[in-house]
Amino acid sequence: MNETRKKLIEAADKLLQETGFARATTREIARQAGVSEGLLYHHFKDKAELIHEVVVHRLRNFHEALETLPFLVGQHTVAENLTQVLERAYDAQSQITVIVCGVFSDHQLRTRTREIIQKGPFGPNRPVNVLAGYLAAEQKQGRIAADIVPRSAARLLFASGFTWALIDQFMGNEIDRNEKLLEIRETVQTILSGLNPQASPCVPSPKNRKPK
């Protein structure tokens, strides 16, 4: 990555986290990076494009986990693979919560950011699509129940992590990594197990029970 571009992304990231959108102007970002505002626009078309790059930069570990997921089909346990991805997803959401909320609060910025995302390779549907593909592949190998809908399961898994990342960040909760990892494992196990009660091996389920 170009050194000036890197400095601008890092400066924007720091300002967005510490001062919020109102004070993170392109002029201040350029000043923090030690370059002219004109040079900023040489590397980025507008503030929205710069902010988008900040988000992509913060999501790099999460995207790496997604890229690895297809190669884990049939490897380790499904629970272990899902836990690893969801832990990265939680961290990623925690890191971009302030930025995303700022984008939502600005109609013009939100519209422009949407245009950038639609033209790029990393849209919000990508994580669900990748995870759903992984679940479908594991399903074919018999490691996931045949009646599970992979895409719905993927949405539920990511929704749980994203929701708690948002709450933890908003409330300023102190995060215990071991406790958070346990919560993620419990979520994965709950979705893999399902909510329906398991039929006892000694008592036939209603649909298999012979009529008297």
N, C-alpha and C positions, 0 to 999 in steps of 0.2 A: 504494500500500500504506500502511495506517495506520502512523504513525511508531513507535508503541509496539510494534506487531507486528514491524516491521522490526528494531527494537533487540533484541527477544527472539530472533529468528532469528539475527541476527549474533552475539549473545552465546553462544547455544547452539552455533553452528558453531565459534566460537573455542575454547570449552571442550572440545568433543568432539575437536577436532583436537589440542589441547595437553595435556589431562589425561586423556582417555578417559571412558568411561561411568560408572565408579564415582564419580568426583568431579563429574561434570556433573549434579548434582541440580537439580531445579526451583528450589530455594531459591537455589543458587549462580548459576544462570542468571539469575534475577530480580535478584539482587544486582549481577551484572555489567552488566545492562541498566539498572540504576538505577530499578527499579520494585519493587513489592511482589509477593510470591509469589501473593497473591490476584488481582492484576491479570493475572498470567500465565495463570491458569485462566479469566479472562474472555475471553481471546483463543484459548486452546487447551484442548480438553477434558482432555488429559493429556500426559504427556511424549512418548508415541509420536507423537501428532499434531504436536507441535512438531518432533520429529526428522524426521518425514516432510517437513515444510515446508522444513527445512534441506536435505534431499536434493533436493527439487524445485527449490529455489533454485540449488543447485550444478549441476543438469542443464539449466538454461535454455538455454545455448548449444547443447547437443546437441539439445534439442527444436526449437530454431529451425532447425537444419540439417535435421532430419527433415521439418519443415513445408515447407521449400523444395524438398526432393527431387522431389516429383511434378511440379513446374514445370520440372525440368531434363531431362525425358524428351526425347530427340532433340537436346539441346543439349550443346555441348562434346563430350568423349569420355566413354564410360562409365567408363573408368579414372579420369579426373579427378574425376568426380562421386562415385565410390565412395571415392576417397582422401580427399576433403574430409570426407565423413561419418564415415569411420573415424578420422580424426584427431580429430574432435570426440568420438567415442565413447571413444577412448583417454583423452583428457583428462578426460572426465566420470567414467569409471571410476576414474581415478587420484584424483580429488577426493573420491569417496565410499567408497573402499575401507575406510578406518578405521571409518567410520560403519556400513557394512553388516556388517562383521565383528563389531562390537559388538552389533548387533541380533541376529545369529545366535547369539551367546553367551548371550542372555537369552531363555528360552522364553516367558515372559509377554509381553515386549516384542515378540518375533517374531510371536506369535499376534495381538496387537493391531495391529501394523503391517500384517500380511497383510489384516486386516479393512478397514483404511483404504484400502489399495491396491485391493482388490476393488470398493470403492464409488466409486473415483475414475477419472479418464480416462487416467492415466499408468501403466498396469500394465507389467510386464516384457516382455509379449508385443508391446507397441506398436512398439518399434523394429524387430523382426523383421517384423511385418506391413507396416509402411510400406516397408521396404527390399525385401521380397518383391514388393510391389505395383509398386515402381519397376522392379525387374528384369523382371517380367512384361510391363510396358509397353514396355520397351526390347526385349524378346524379340519382341514383335509387330511392332516396327519393323525387325527383322532385325539389330539391333546386338548381340545376345547369341545364342549357339548355341541351336537349337531343342530340343535334348535336355537342356538344363539345367533342373533343378527349382528355381525361384526361391526357395522357402522354405528349402530345404536350403542353397542358396548363401548366403542371407542369414544363416542361423545360423552357418555357417562363417566368414563375414567378421567378424561381431561377436565370435564366440568367440575368434578370434585376438587381437584388440585387448584384450578383457577379460582374457584370460589373462596377457598380458604386462604389462598395467597392474597387475594384482595382484602379479605377481612383482617388478616394478620397485619398487613401494611397499613390499612386505614386506622386500626386500633392501636398501632404501635406495639404489638405484642412482642415480647422477647421470645425468640425462637430457640427451642431446645432441639438440636438436630436429631438426637436419638429418638425423642418423643415424636417428632414430625415424621421420621422414617417409619416408626411403628404405625402411625396413623395411615400412612400411605400403604403399607403392607396390609393393614386391616381392610382398607378400601378395596384393594386388589382382590383379596381373598373373598370379601363379601360379594363382589360382582361375579367372580369366577364360580362361587358356590350357588348364587341365586338366592331369591327370597322365599321360594316355595319350600314347605317342609319336606324333608326327605322321607320316603316311605320306609317303614321298618322292614327289615328282611324277613321278619316272622309274620308280618301281616301284609297280605297282598293289597296293592293299591286298588281303588274302586274300579278303574277301567280293566284291570286284570282279574278281578274277583269273579269267580264262576257263580252263576245264578243258582239258587237252591231249588 
